[in-house]
């Protein structure tokens, strides 16, 4: 369920097909997300899951699976 929500957010934000997004998808490399896209993604994730992602954790979130794992460990 978390993966599907993240995929939907990324799909809407980056205008990519939701079917192409999986846990191994690299946010910057595979989806061509720039730093502003990543910030917007993190804000959307924080709103959707009602949590705050600290700056030091952001650097560790390079794949969709990393984001999912972080959310599941912190909600």
PDB file with SEQRES, HELIX, SHEET and CRYST1 records, atoms N, CA, C and O in Angstrom:
SEQRES   1 A   75  UNK UNK UNK UNK UNK UNK UNK UNK UNK UNK UNK UNK UNK          
SEQRES   2 A   75  UNK UNK UNK UNK UNK UNK UNK UNK UNK UNK UNK UNK UNK          
SEQRES   3 A   75  UNK UNK UNK UNK UNK UNK UNK UNK UNK UNK UNK UNK UNK          
SEQRES   4 A   75  UNK UNK UNK UNK UNK UNK UNK UNK UNK UNK UNK UNK UNK          
SEQRES   5 A   75  UNK UNK UNK UNK UNK UNK UNK UNK UNK UNK UNK UNK UNK          
SEQRES   6 A   75  UNK UNK UNK UNK UNK UNK UNK UNK UNK UNK                      
HELIX    1 AA1 UNK A    2  UNK A   14  1                                  13    
HELIX    2 AA2 UNK A   18  UNK A   20  5                                   3    
HELIX    3 AA3 UNK A   27  UNK A   31  1                                   5    
HELIX    4 AA4 UNK A   35  UNK A   49  1                                  15    
HELIX    5 AA5 UNK A   55  UNK A   58  1                                   4    
HELIX    6 AA6 UNK A   64  UNK A   74  1                                  11    
CRYST1    1.000    1.000    1.000  90.00  90.00  90.00 P 1           1          
ATOM      1  N   UNK A   1       0.821  -1.191   0.000  1.00  0.00           N  
ATOM      2  CA  UNK A   1       0.000   0.000   0.000  1.00  0.00           C  
ATOM      3  C   UNK A   1       0.869   1.260   0.000  1.00  0.00           C  
ATOM      4  O   UNK A   1       0.580   2.212  -0.726  1.00  0.00           O  
ATOM      5  N   UNK A   2       1.921   1.270   0.803  1.00  0.00           N  
ATOM      6  CA  UNK A   2       2.807   2.429   0.837  1.00  0.00           C  
ATOM      7  C   UNK A   2       3.473   2.629  -0.521  1.00  0.00           C  
ATOM      8  O   UNK A   2       3.566   3.756  -1.008  1.00  0.00           O  
ATOM      9  N   UNK A   3       3.934   1.547  -1.128  1.00  0.00           N  
ATOM     10  CA  UNK A   3       4.575   1.643  -2.438  1.00  0.00           C  
ATOM     11  C   UNK A   3       3.624   2.246  -3.460  1.00  0.00           C  
ATOM     12  O   UNK A   3       4.031   3.091  -4.258  1.00  0.00           O  
ATOM     13  N   UNK A   4       2.380   1.832  -3.449  1.00  0.00           N  
ATOM     14  CA  UNK A   4       1.413   2.346  -4.407  1.00  0.00           C  
ATOM     15  C   UNK A   4       1.182   3.850  -4.208  1.00  0.00           C  
ATOM     16  O   UNK A   4       1.062   4.600  -5.177  1.00  0.00           O  
ATOM     17  N   UNK A   5       1.123   4.277  -2.957  1.00  0.00           N  
ATOM     18  CA  UNK A   5       0.935   5.712  -2.675  1.00  0.00           C  
ATOM     19  C   UNK A   5       2.131   6.527  -3.166  1.00  0.00           C  
ATOM     20  O   UNK A   5       1.963   7.581  -3.779  1.00  0.00           O  
ATOM     21  N   UNK A   6       3.334   6.033  -2.892  1.00  0.00           N  
ATOM     22  CA  UNK A   6       4.547   6.732  -3.333  1.00  0.00           C  
ATOM     23  C   UNK A   6       4.600   6.766  -4.859  1.00  0.00           C  
ATOM     24  O   UNK A   6       4.925   7.797  -5.447  1.00  0.00           O  
ATOM     25  N   UNK A   7       4.283   5.653  -5.494  1.00  0.00           N  
ATOM     26  CA  UNK A   7       4.286   5.588  -6.960  1.00  0.00           C  
ATOM     27  C   UNK A   7       3.293   6.586  -7.539  1.00  0.00           C  
ATOM     28  O   UNK A   7       3.586   7.246  -8.536  1.00  0.00           O  
ATOM     29  N   UNK A   8       2.127   6.702  -6.926  1.00  0.00           N  
ATOM     30  CA  UNK A   8       1.111   7.652  -7.402  1.00  0.00           C  
ATOM     31  C   UNK A   8       1.611   9.092  -7.261  1.00  0.00           C  
ATOM     32  O   UNK A   8       1.444   9.899  -8.175  1.00  0.00           O  
ATOM     33  N   UNK A   9       2.218   9.411  -6.126  1.00  0.00           N  
ATOM     34  CA  UNK A   9       2.762  10.759  -5.912  1.00  0.00           C  
ATOM     35  C   UNK A   9       3.819  11.060  -6.974  1.00  0.00           C  
ATOM     36  O   UNK A   9       3.800  12.129  -7.584  1.00  0.00           O  
ATOM     37  N   UNK A  10       4.737  10.122  -7.195  1.00  0.00           N  
ATOM     38  CA  UNK A  10       5.790  10.324  -8.189  1.00  0.00           C  
ATOM     39  C   UNK A  10       5.210  10.447  -9.594  1.00  0.00           C  
ATOM     40  O   UNK A  10       5.640  11.294 -10.377  1.00  0.00           O  
ATOM     41  N   UNK A  11       4.250   9.617  -9.904  1.00  0.00           N  
ATOM     42  CA  UNK A  11       3.618   9.651 -11.218  1.00  0.00           C  
ATOM     43  C   UNK A  11       2.977  11.006 -11.484  1.00  0.00           C  
ATOM     44  O   UNK A  11       3.149  11.590 -12.554  1.00  0.00           O  
ATOM     45  N   UNK A  12       2.240  11.494 -10.504  1.00  0.00           N  
ATOM     46  CA  UNK A  12       1.577  12.792 -10.644  1.00  0.00           C  
ATOM     47  C   UNK A  12       2.590  13.926 -10.737  1.00  0.00           C  
ATOM     48  O   UNK A  12       2.455  14.828 -11.564  1.00  0.00           O  
ATOM     49  N   UNK A  13       3.586  13.872  -9.896  1.00  0.00           N  
ATOM     50  CA  UNK A  13       4.565  14.949  -9.799  1.00  0.00           C  
ATOM     51  C   UNK A  13       5.503  15.015 -10.999  1.00  0.00           C  
ATOM     52  O   UNK A  13       5.837  16.100 -11.473  1.00  0.00           O  
ATOM     53  N   UNK A  14       5.926  13.854 -11.486  1.00  0.00           N  
ATOM     54  CA  UNK A  14       6.935  13.825 -12.539  1.00  0.00           C  
ATOM     55  C   UNK A  14       6.369  13.452 -13.904  1.00  0.00           C  
ATOM     56  O   UNK A  14       7.106  13.343 -14.884  1.00  0.00           O  
ATOM     57  N   UNK A  15       5.068  13.258 -13.956  1.00  0.00           N  
ATOM     58  CA  UNK A  15       4.386  12.927 -15.207  1.00  0.00           C  
ATOM     59  C   UNK A  15       4.987  11.680 -15.859  1.00  0.00           C  
ATOM     60  O   UNK A  15       5.348  11.681 -17.036  1.00  0.00           O  
ATOM     61  N   UNK A  16       5.082  10.623 -15.059  1.00  0.00           N  
ATOM     62  CA  UNK A  16       5.554   9.332 -15.558  1.00  0.00           C  
ATOM     63  C   UNK A  16       4.463   8.295 -15.312  1.00  0.00           C  
ATOM     64  O   UNK A  16       3.611   8.470 -14.441  1.00  0.00           O  
ATOM     65  N   UNK A  17       4.499   7.223 -16.083  1.00  0.00           N  
ATOM     66  CA  UNK A  17       3.515   6.154 -15.943  1.00  0.00           C  
ATOM     67  C   UNK A  17       3.723   5.435 -14.616  1.00  0.00           C  
ATOM     68  O   UNK A  17       4.821   4.960 -14.326  1.00  0.00           O  
ATOM     69  N   UNK A  18       2.677   5.356 -13.819  1.00  0.00           N  
ATOM     70  CA  UNK A  18       2.768   4.729 -12.501  1.00  0.00           C  
ATOM     71  C   UNK A  18       3.213   3.271 -12.610  1.00  0.00           C  
ATOM     72  O   UNK A  18       3.836   2.741 -11.690  1.00  0.00           O  
ATOM     73  N   UNK A  19       2.897   2.627 -13.720  1.00  0.00           N  
ATOM     74  CA  UNK A  19       3.271   1.218 -13.917  1.00  0.00           C  
ATOM     75  C   UNK A  19       4.780   1.020 -14.063  1.00  0.00           C  
ATOM     76  O   UNK A  19       5.268  -0.100 -13.910  1.00  0.00           O  
ATOM     77  N   UNK A  20       5.516   2.075 -14.351  1.00  0.00           N  
ATOM     78  CA  UNK A  20       6.966   1.966 -14.524  1.00  0.00           C  
ATOM     79  C   UNK A  20       7.726   2.133 -13.211  1.00  0.00           C  
ATOM     80  O   UNK A  20       8.948   1.992 -13.177  1.00  0.00           O  
ATOM     81  N   UNK A  21       7.010   2.432 -12.139  1.00  0.00           N  
ATOM     82  CA  UNK A  21       7.646   2.697 -10.850  1.00  0.00           C  
ATOM     83  C   UNK A  21       7.539   1.467  -9.959  1.00  0.00           C  
ATOM     84  O   UNK A  21       6.453   0.923  -9.758  1.00  0.00           O  
ATOM     85  N   UNK A  22       8.683   1.035  -9.427  1.00  0.00           N  
ATOM     86  CA  UNK A  22       8.701  -0.081  -8.481  1.00  0.00           C  
ATOM     87  C   UNK A  22       9.701   0.243  -7.372  1.00  0.00           C  
ATOM     88  O   UNK A  22      10.293   1.322  -7.361  1.00  0.00           O  
ATOM     89  N   UNK A  23       9.885  -0.680  -6.454  1.00  0.00           N  
ATOM     90  CA  UNK A  23      10.758  -0.427  -5.299  1.00  0.00           C  
ATOM     91  C   UNK A  23      12.207  -0.159  -5.702  1.00  0.00           C  
ATOM     92  O   UNK A  23      12.922   0.545  -4.989  1.00  0.00           O  
ATOM     93  N   UNK A  24      12.646  -0.706  -6.826  1.00  0.00           N  
ATOM     94  CA  UNK A  24      14.025  -0.518  -7.264  1.00  0.00           C  
ATOM     95  C   UNK A  24      14.242   0.734  -8.102  1.00  0.00           C  
ATOM     96  O   UNK A  24      15.375   1.049  -8.464  1.00  0.00           O  
ATOM     97  N   UNK A  25      13.171   1.445  -8.410  1.00  0.00           N  
ATOM     98  CA  UNK A  25      13.282   2.651  -9.231  1.00  0.00           C  
ATOM     99  C   UNK A  25      14.099   3.703  -8.485  1.00  0.00           C  
ATOM    100  O   UNK A  25      13.800   4.059  -7.345  1.00  0.00           O  
ATOM    101  N   UNK A  26      15.138   4.189  -9.160  1.00  0.00           N  
ATOM    102  CA  UNK A  26      15.980   5.249  -8.584  1.00  0.00           C  
ATOM    103  C   UNK A  26      15.333   6.593  -8.911  1.00  0.00           C  
ATOM    104  O   UNK A  26      15.074   6.898 -10.075  1.00  0.00           O  
ATOM    105  N   UNK A  27      15.081   7.372  -7.901  1.00  0.00           N  
ATOM    106  CA  UNK A  27      14.310   8.603  -8.061  1.00  0.00           C  
ATOM    107  C   UNK A  27      15.011   9.588  -8.979  1.00  0.00           C  
ATOM    108  O   UNK A  27      14.386  10.109  -9.902  1.00  0.00           O  
ATOM    109  N   UNK A  28      16.274   9.856  -8.757  1.00  0.00           N  
ATOM    110  CA  UNK A  28      16.983  10.832  -9.583  1.00  0.00           C  
ATOM    111  C   UNK A  28      17.347  10.263 -10.945  1.00  0.00           C  
ATOM    112  O   UNK A  28      17.093  10.887 -11.975  1.00  0.00           O  
ATOM    113  N   UNK A  29      17.939   9.084 -10.947  1.00  0.00           N  
ATOM    114  CA  UNK A  29      18.465   8.529 -12.194  1.00  0.00           C  
ATOM    115  C   UNK A  29      17.373   8.003 -13.130  1.00  0.00           C  
ATOM    116  O   UNK A  29      17.361   8.341 -14.314  1.00  0.00           O  
ATOM    117  N   UNK A  30      16.461   7.181 -12.612  1.00  0.00           N  
ATOM    118  CA  UNK A  30      15.452   6.553 -13.464  1.00  0.00           C  
ATOM    119  C   UNK A  30      14.290   7.480 -13.806  1.00  0.00           C  
ATOM    120  O   UNK A  30      13.708   7.384 -14.886  1.00  0.00           O  
ATOM    121  N   UNK A  31      13.957   8.376 -12.880  1.00  0.00           N  
ATOM    122  CA  UNK A  31      12.806   9.254 -13.095  1.00  0.00           C  
ATOM    123  C   UNK A  31      13.218  10.674 -13.473  1.00  0.00           C  
ATOM    124  O   UNK A  31      12.367  11.543 -13.663  1.00  0.00           O  
ATOM    125  N   UNK A  32      14.517  10.903 -13.580  1.00  0.00           N  
ATOM    126  CA  UNK A  32      15.046  12.223 -13.945  1.00  0.00           C  
ATOM    127  C   UNK A  32      14.555  13.330 -13.020  1.00  0.00           C  
ATOM    128  O   UNK A  32      14.263  14.440 -13.465  1.00  0.00           O  
ATOM    129  N   UNK A  33      14.467  13.020 -11.744  1.00  0.00           N  
ATOM    130  CA  UNK A  33      14.036  14.012 -10.759  1.00  0.00           C  
ATOM    131  C   UNK A  33      15.223  14.884 -10.374  1.00  0.00           C  
ATOM    132  O   UNK A  33      16.295  14.383 -10.035  1.00  0.00           O  
ATOM    133  N   UNK A  34      15.016  16.186 -10.431  1.00  0.00           N  
ATOM    134  CA  UNK A  34      16.067  17.094  -9.988  1.00  0.00           C  
ATOM    135  C   UNK A  34      15.872  17.400  -8.502  1.00  0.00           C  
ATOM    136  O   UNK A  34      14.954  16.869  -7.875  1.00  0.00           O  
ATOM    137  N   UNK A  35      16.713  18.237  -7.947  1.00  0.00           N  
ATOM    138  CA  UNK A  35      16.663  18.498  -6.503  1.00  0.00           C  
ATOM    139  C   UNK A  35      15.334  19.131  -6.085  1.00  0.00           C  
ATOM    140  O   UNK A  35      14.831  18.839  -5.000  1.00  0.00           O  
ATOM    141  N   UNK A  36      14.765  19.983  -6.921  1.00  0.00           N  
ATOM    142  CA  UNK A  36      13.467  20.579  -6.601  1.00  0.00           C  
ATOM    143  C   UNK A  36      12.375  19.506  -6.603  1.00  0.00           C  
ATOM    144  O   UNK A  36      11.498  19.510  -5.740  1.00  0.00           O  
ATOM    145  N   UNK A  37      12.429  18.592  -7.571  1.00  0.00           N  
ATOM    146  CA  UNK A  37      11.468  17.484  -7.614  1.00  0.00           C  
ATOM    147  C   UNK A  37      11.541  16.642  -6.344  1.00  0.00           C  
ATOM    148  O   UNK A  37      10.516  16.228  -5.804  1.00  0.00           O  
ATOM    149  N   UNK A  38      12.755  16.394  -5.877  1.00  0.00           N  
ATOM    150  CA  UNK A  38      12.947  15.587  -4.679  1.00  0.00           C  
ATOM    151  C   UNK A  38      12.362  16.301  -3.464  1.00  0.00           C  
ATOM    152  O   UNK A  38      11.703  15.673  -2.635  1.00  0.00           O  
ATOM    153  N   UNK A  39      12.597  17.594  -3.354  1.00  0.00           N  
ATOM    154  CA  UNK A  39      12.031  18.367  -2.242  1.00  0.00           C  
ATOM    155  C   UNK A  39      10.507  18.308  -2.284  1.00  0.00           C  
ATOM    156  O   UNK A  39       9.862  18.096  -1.257  1.00  0.00           O  
ATOM    157  N   UNK A  40       9.933  18.496  -3.472  1.00  0.00           N  
ATOM    158  CA  UNK A  40       8.477  18.446  -3.603  1.00  0.00           C  
ATOM    159  C   UNK A  40       7.943  17.056  -3.264  1.00  0.00           C  
ATOM    160  O   UNK A  40       6.890  16.926  -2.639  1.00  0.00           O  
ATOM    161  N   UNK A  41       8.675  16.016  -3.681  1.00  0.00           N  
ATOM    162  CA  UNK A  41       8.279  14.650  -3.344  1.00  0.00           C  
ATOM    163  C   UNK A  41       8.268  14.461  -1.833  1.00  0.00           C  
ATOM    164  O   UNK A  41       7.305  13.934  -1.276  1.00  0.00           O  
ATOM    165  N   UNK A  42       9.326  14.886  -1.179  1.00  0.00           N  
ATOM    166  CA  UNK A  42       9.417  14.706   0.268  1.00  0.00           C  
ATOM    167  C   UNK A  42       8.337  15.470   1.001  1.00  0.00           C  
ATOM    168  O   UNK A  42       7.803  14.972   1.992  1.00  0.00           O  
ATOM    169  N   UNK A  43       8.000  16.659   0.548  1.00  0.00           N  
ATOM    170  CA  UNK A  43       6.904  17.421   1.159  1.00  0.00           C  
ATOM    171  C   UNK A  43       5.581  16.692   0.979  1.00  0.00           C  
ATOM    172  O   UNK A  43       4.782  16.616   1.913  1.00  0.00           O  
ATOM    173  N   UNK A  44       5.346  16.158  -0.204  1.00  0.00           N  
ATOM    174  CA  UNK A  44       4.117  15.416  -0.467  1.00  0.00           C  
ATOM    175  C   UNK A  44       4.046  14.151   0.391  1.00  0.00           C  
ATOM    176  O   UNK A  44       2.984  13.800   0.905  1.00  0.00           O  
ATOM    177  N   UNK A  45       5.176  13.478   0.539  1.00  0.00           N  
ATOM    178  CA  UNK A  45       5.230  12.269   1.367  1.00  0.00           C  
ATOM    179  C   UNK A  45       4.969  12.624   2.828  1.00  0.00           C  
ATOM    180  O   UNK A  45       4.217  11.933   3.516  1.00  0.00           O  
ATOM    181  N   UNK A  46       5.585  13.690   3.292  1.00  0.00           N  
ATOM    182  CA  UNK A  46       5.363  14.117   4.676  1.00  0.00           C  
ATOM    183  C   UNK A  46       3.892  14.429   4.915  1.00  0.00           C  
ATOM    184  O   UNK A  46       3.344  14.051   5.951  1.00  0.00           O  
ATOM    185  N   UNK A  47       3.251  15.104   3.984  1.00  0.00           N  
ATOM    186  CA  UNK A  47       1.825  15.421   4.120  1.00  0.00           C  
ATOM    187  C   UNK A  47       0.977  14.153   4.076  1.00  0.00           C  
ATOM    188  O   UNK A  47       0.091  13.972   4.912  1.00  0.00           O  
ATOM    189  N   UNK A  48       1.239  13.282   3.114  1.00  0.00           N  
ATOM    190  CA  UNK A  48       0.445  12.061   2.930  1.00  0.00           C  
ATOM    191  C   UNK A  48       0.523  11.137   4.141  1.00  0.00           C  
ATOM    192  O   UNK A  48      -0.482  10.560   4.556  1.00  0.00           O  
ATOM    193  N   UNK A  49       1.721  11.002   4.703  1.00  0.00           N  
ATOM    194  CA  UNK A  49       1.924  10.035   5.777  1.00  0.00           C  
ATOM    195  C   UNK A  49       2.037  10.688   7.153  1.00  0.00           C  
ATOM    196  O   UNK A  49       2.287  10.005   8.145  1.00  0.00           O  
ATOM    197  N   UNK A  50       1.856  12.000   7.215  1.00  0.00           N  
ATOM    198  CA  UNK A  50       1.877  12.747   8.476  1.00  0.00           C  
ATOM    199  C   UNK A  50       3.127  12.448   9.298  1.00  0.00           C  
ATOM    200  O   UNK A  50       3.050  12.051  10.461  1.00  0.00           O  
ATOM    201  N   UNK A  51       4.278  12.650   8.662  1.00  0.00           N  
ATOM    202  CA  UNK A  51       5.549  12.484   9.349  1.00  0.00           C  
ATOM    203  C   UNK A  51       6.527  13.524   8.835  1.00  0.00           C  
ATOM    204  O   UNK A  51       6.302  14.158   7.805  1.00  0.00           O  
ATOM    205  N   UNK A  52       7.612  13.686   9.567  1.00  0.00           N  
ATOM    206  CA  UNK A  52       8.659  14.618   9.145  1.00  0.00           C  
ATOM    207  C   UNK A  52       9.920  13.817   8.862  1.00  0.00           C  
ATOM    208  O   UNK A  52      10.349  12.989   9.666  1.00  0.00           O  
ATOM    209  N   UNK A  53      10.504  14.087   7.695  1.00  0.00           N  
ATOM    210  CA  UNK A  53      11.730  13.399   7.308  1.00  0.00           C  
ATOM    211  C   UNK A  53      12.894  14.349   7.585  1.00  0.00           C  
ATOM    212  O   UNK A  53      12.998  15.393   6.942  1.00  0.00           O  
ATOM    213  N   UNK A  54      13.768  14.007   8.529  1.00  0.00           N  
ATOM    214  CA  UNK A  54      14.888  14.891   8.856  1.00  0.00           C  
ATOM    215  C   UNK A  54      15.896  14.972   7.702  1.00  0.00           C  
ATOM    216  O   UNK A  54      16.030  14.044   6.904  1.00  0.00           O  
ATOM    217  N   UNK A  55      16.587  16.090   7.641  1.00  0.00           N  
ATOM    218  CA  UNK A  55      17.548  16.325   6.561  1.00  0.00           C  
ATOM    219  C   UNK A  55      18.583  15.214   6.437  1.00  0.00           C  
ATOM    220  O   UNK A  55      18.955  14.837   5.326  1.00  0.00           O  
ATOM    221  N   UNK A  56      19.051  14.686   7.565  1.00  0.00           N  
ATOM    222  CA  UNK A  56      20.081  13.651   7.503  1.00  0.00           C  
ATOM    223  C   UNK A  56      19.545  12.354   6.900  1.00  0.00           C  
ATOM    224  O   UNK A  56      20.324  11.565   6.364  1.00  0.00           O  
ATOM    225  N   UNK A  57      18.261  12.120   6.971  1.00  0.00           N  
ATOM    226  CA  UNK A  57      17.665  10.914   6.377  1.00  0.00           C  
ATOM    227  C   UNK A  57      17.473  11.063   4.868  1.00  0.00           C  
ATOM    228  O   UNK A  57      17.489  10.072   4.137  1.00  0.00           O  
ATOM    229  N   UNK A  58      17.295  12.281   4.409  1.00  0.00           N  
ATOM    230  CA  UNK A  58      17.020  12.526   2.992  1.00  0.00           C  
ATOM    231  C   UNK A  58      18.122  11.965   2.098  1.00  0.00           C  
ATOM    232  O   UNK A  58      17.834  11.399   1.044  1.00  0.00           O  
ATOM    233  N   UNK A  59      19.355  12.115   2.502  1.00  0.00           N  
ATOM    234  CA  UNK A  59      20.492  11.646   1.697  1.00  0.00           C  
ATOM    235  C   UNK A  59      20.494  10.131   1.507  1.00  0.00           C  
ATOM    236  O   UNK A  59      21.126   9.629   0.578  1.00  0.00           O  
ATOM    237  N   UNK A  60      19.799   9.402   2.368  1.00  0.00           N  
ATOM    238  CA  UNK A  60      19.775   7.941   2.275  1.00  0.00           C  
ATOM    239  C   UNK A  60      18.627   7.423   1.422  1.00  0.00           C  
ATOM    240  O   UNK A  60      18.521   6.216   1.204  1.00  0.00           O  
ATOM    241  N   UNK A  61      17.772   8.302   0.938  1.00  0.00           N  
ATOM    242  CA  UNK A  61      16.568   7.895   0.208  1.00  0.00           C  
ATOM    243  C   UNK A  61      16.783   8.064  -1.294  1.00  0.00           C  
ATOM    244  O   UNK A  61      16.376   9.072  -1.873  1.00  0.00           O  
ATOM    245  N   UNK A  62      17.414   7.090  -1.916  1.00  0.00           N  
ATOM    246  CA  UNK A  62      17.695   7.221  -3.348  1.00  0.00           C  
ATOM    247  C   UNK A  62      16.749   6.417  -4.230  1.00  0.00           C  
ATOM    248  O   UNK A  62      16.573   6.745  -5.404  1.00  0.00           O  
ATOM    249  N   UNK A  63      16.137   5.367  -3.680  1.00  0.00           N  
ATOM    250  CA  UNK A  63      15.184   4.585  -4.468  1.00  0.00           C  
ATOM    251  C   UNK A  63      13.789   4.709  -3.862  1.00  0.00           C  
ATOM    252  O   UNK A  63      13.625   5.157  -2.727  1.00  0.00           O  
ATOM    253  N   UNK A  64      12.802   4.307  -4.632  1.00  0.00           N  
ATOM    254  CA  UNK A  64      11.430   4.306  -4.128  1.00  0.00           C  
ATOM    255  C   UNK A  64      11.339   3.363  -2.929  1.00  0.00           C  
ATOM    256  O   UNK A  64      10.653   3.665  -1.952  1.00  0.00           O  
ATOM    257  N   UNK A  65      12.023   2.234  -2.999  1.00  0.00           N  
ATOM    258  CA  UNK A  65      12.036   1.296  -1.885  1.00  0.00           C  
ATOM    259  C   UNK A  65      12.622   1.892  -0.614  1.00  0.00           C  
ATOM    260  O   UNK A  65      12.154   1.597   0.486  1.00  0.00           O  
ATOM    261  N   UNK A  66      13.647   2.733  -0.761  1.00  0.00           N  
ATOM    262  CA  UNK A  66      14.225   3.415   0.409  1.00  0.00           C  
ATOM    263  C   UNK A  66      13.176   4.296   1.083  1.00  0.00           C  
ATOM    264  O   UNK A  66      13.080   4.324   2.310  1.00  0.00           O  
ATOM    265  N   UNK A  67      12.394   5.013   0.283  1.00  0.00           N  
ATOM    266  CA  UNK A  67      11.351   5.887   0.820  1.00  0.00           C  
ATOM    267  C   UNK A  67      10.287   5.047   1.524  1.00  0.00           C  
ATOM    268  O   UNK A  67       9.862   5.378   2.631  1.00  0.00           O  
ATOM    269  N   UNK A  68       9.863   3.969   0.886  1.00  0.00           N  
ATOM    270  CA  UNK A  68       8.861   3.076   1.470  1.00  0.00           C  
ATOM    271  C   UNK A  68       9.360   2.515   2.802  1.00  0.00           C  
ATOM    272  O   UNK A  68       8.639   2.534   3.800  1.00  0.00           O  
ATOM    273  N   UNK A  69      10.600   2.016   2.810  1.00  0.00           N  
ATOM    274  CA  UNK A  69      11.169   1.456   4.045  1.00  0.00           C  
ATOM    275  C   UNK A  69      11.227   2.497   5.146  1.00  0.00           C  
ATOM    276  O   UNK A  69      10.921   2.195   6.300  1.00  0.00           O  
ATOM    277  N   UNK A  70      11.618   3.729   4.806  1.00  0.00           N  
ATOM    278  CA  UNK A  70      11.698   4.795   5.813  1.00  0.00           C  
ATOM    279  C   UNK A  70      10.317   5.068   6.394  1.00  0.00           C  
ATOM    280  O   UNK A  70      10.153   5.165   7.610  1.00  0.00           O  
ATOM    281  N   UNK A  71       9.328   5.191   5.517  1.00  0.00           N  
ATOM    282  CA  UNK A  71       7.970   5.476   5.982  1.00  0.00           C  
ATOM    283  C   UNK A  71       7.464   4.352   6.886  1.00  0.00           C  
ATOM    284  O   UNK A  71       6.923   4.615   7.959  1.00  0.00           O  
ATOM    285  N   UNK A  72       7.637   3.119   6.460  1.00  0.00           N  
ATOM    286  CA  UNK A  72       7.135   1.997   7.236  1.00  0.00           C  
ATOM    287  C   UNK A  72       7.844   1.869   8.584  1.00  0.00           C  
ATOM    288  O   UNK A  72       7.247   1.403   9.554  1.00  0.00           O  
ATOM    289  N   UNK A  73       9.099   2.275   8.653  1.00  0.00           N  
ATOM    290  CA  UNK A  73       9.843   2.210   9.914  1.00  0.00           C  
ATOM    291  C   UNK A  73       9.510   3.365  10.845  1.00  0.00           C  
ATOM    292  O   UNK A  73       9.772   3.293  12.046  1.00  0.00           O  
ATOM    293  N   UNK A  74       8.930   4.435  10.295  1.00  0.00           N  
ATOM    294  CA  UNK A  74       8.722   5.643  11.101  1.00  0.00           C  
ATOM    295  C   UNK A  74       7.268   6.069  11.241  1.00  0.00           C  
ATOM    296  O   UNK A  74       6.990   7.186  11.679  1.00  0.00           O  
ATOM    297  N   UNK A  75       6.351   5.205  10.879  1.00  0.00           N  
ATOM    298  CA  UNK A  75       4.931   5.559  11.074  1.00  0.00           C  
ATOM    299  C   UNK A  75       4.263   4.528  11.951  1.00  0.00           C  
ATOM    300  O   UNK A  75       3.071   4.639  12.236  1.00  0.00           O  
TER     301      UNK A  75                                                      
END                                                                             
